[in-house]
Amino acid sequence: MLQLLKSHLIHLLLLTIVINYGCLDPDEYRPEDPPLLPPPDPPHLLLPPADTTIYTLSESENVLFDWTIVDGAEIYEIQTDTTLSWSDPAIRLAENPPLNIALYRYDVIATYYVRIRAGSARWTSYTDWSESRRFFIRLDVALP
C-alpha cells in the first residue's frame, strides 16, 4: 500500500511539472488582439448646410462644422478644399463634433467643399468619405 501511495505521488508530481511547464507567468500573459472589423458607414455632415453662403467682413471666418457620430469612432478627418478635385485639401482632425475651422476668403466670394470620414484602431480602415458638400464665404459689404 505504501508502494502504491509513492507511485501515485510520483505520478502527481510529474503531472504537475508537465502541466506547469507550458504555463506562462501571469504577468507575461498577453491576450491576442481582437480581429479588426470592417468600418461602418461614413458620418453625415450636418453643418454647414449645402450651398449656404456665410457672410463676413474680414478675410477669414470661423465656420462651424458638425456631423453625425459614428459608433466606435476614435478620430474624424475633415477635409476642406476650394476644388472638388481635392488636390490641395486642408486636413483637420477631431475627436468629436462640432469643430470650428477658420477659412479664408481670397476674393469677394470663395467656394469651399468639405467632406469627412471616421477612423478607429479597431477597424480595417477609415470609413468611406461622406458626400462632398459645397458652401460659400462671401464679403459682406457694409453700406455707409
Residue pairs with C-beta under 8 A, 6 or more apart in sequence:
34 122
36 122
36 123
36 124
37 72
37 122
37 123
37 124
38 123
38 124
39 118
39 119
39 120
39 123
39 124
39 125
39 126
39 127
39 128
40 70
40 71
40 72
40 118
40 123
40 127
41 70
41 127
41 128
42 70
42 116
42 117
42 118
42 127
42 128
42 129
42 130
43 67
43 68
43 69
43 70
43 73
43 76
43 116
43 117
43 118
43 127
43 130
44 67
44 68
44 130
45 65
45 66
45 67
45 114
45 115
45 116
45 130
45 131
45 133
46 66
46 67
46 68
46 97
47 64
47 65
47 66
47 67
47 98
48 54
48 63
48 64
48 65
48 114
48 133
48 135
49 135
50 133
50 134
50 135
51 134
51 135
51 136
52 135
52 136
53 109
53 135
53 136
53 137
53 138
54 61
54 63
54 135
54 136
54 137
54 138
55 138
55 139
55 140
56 105
56 137
56 138
56 139
56 140
57 139
57 140
57 142
59 104
59 105
60 102
60 103
60 104
60 105
61 102
61 103
61 105
61 137
62 100
62 101
62 102
62 103
63 100
63 101
63 102
63 103
63 112
63 135
63 137
64 98
64 99
64 100
65 78
65 97
65 98
65 99
65 100
65 101
65 114
65 116
66 97
66 98
66 99
67 76
67 97
67 98
67 116
67 130
68 97
69 96
69 97
70 118
70 127
72 120
72 122
72 123
73 118
73 119
73 120
73 127
74 95
74 119
74 120
74 121
75 93
75 94
75 95
75 118
75 119
75 120
76 93
76 94
76 95
76 96
76 97
76 116
76 117
76 118
76 119
77 91
77 92
77 93
77 116
77 117
77 118
77 119
77 126
78 91
78 92
78 93
78 94
78 99
78 101
78 114
78 115
78 116
79 86
79 89
79 90
79 91
79 92
79 114
79 115
79 116
79 129
80 89
80 90
80 92
80 101
80 103
80 112
80 113
80 114
81 87
81 88
81 89
81 90
81 112
81 113
82 110
82 111
82 112
82 113
83 113
84 113
84 132
86 113
86 115
90 101
92 99
92 101
103 110
103 112
103 137
104 110
104 137
105 137
105 138
105 139
108 138
108 139
109 136
109 137
109 138
109 139
110 136
110 137
110 138
111 134
111 135
111 136
112 134
112 135
112 136
112 137
113 132
113 133
113 134
114 132
114 133
114 135
115 129
115 130
115 131
115 132
115 133
116 129
116 130
117 126
117 127
117 128
117 129
117 130
118 126
118 127
119 125
119 126
119 127
